[in-house]
Amino acid sequence: MALTKVGPKYQVTIPKAAREALGIKAGDLVEAKVQGHVVLLCPKVVVDKDPELEKQLEASEADVRAGRVLGPFDSARDTLRAVNVFKRRTHARRPH
């Protein structure tokens, strides 16, 4: 067990063994959680929102709400069979 000291600005140094085990590097974000009398530091990753991806997700969620989905399936074979049937039906409806 490695001890660390709280500095005058309430900063602590994460011991080297813990940093290496978790892959924490200088500048990384960690979340401080209090559980009882324990403080847990959990590594976190921040991901920027992509406006185009947000639009695609909204459209996908609308399809699910409207029932325009295939599945659920019990196996990969069932999934492929349903996709192939869907493709044949969709292709048959297209004007040539």
Stockholm file with secondary structure:
# STOCKHOLM 1.0

chainA/1-96         MALTKVGPKYQVTIPKAAREALGIKAGDLVEAKVQGHVVLLCPKVVVDKDPELEKQLEASEADVRAGRVLGPFDSARDTLRAVNVFKRRTHARRPH
#=GR chainA/1-96 SS CCCCCCCTTSCCCCCHHHHHHHTCCTTCEEEEEEETTEEEEEEECCCCCCHHHHHHHHHHHHHHHTTCCCCCCSSHHHHHHHHHHHHHHHHHHSCC
#=GC SS_cons        CCCCCCCTTSCCCCCHHHHHHHTCCTTCEEEEEEETTEEEEEEECCCCCCHHHHHHHHHHHHHHHTTCCCCCCSSHHHHHHHHHHHHHHHHHHSCC
//
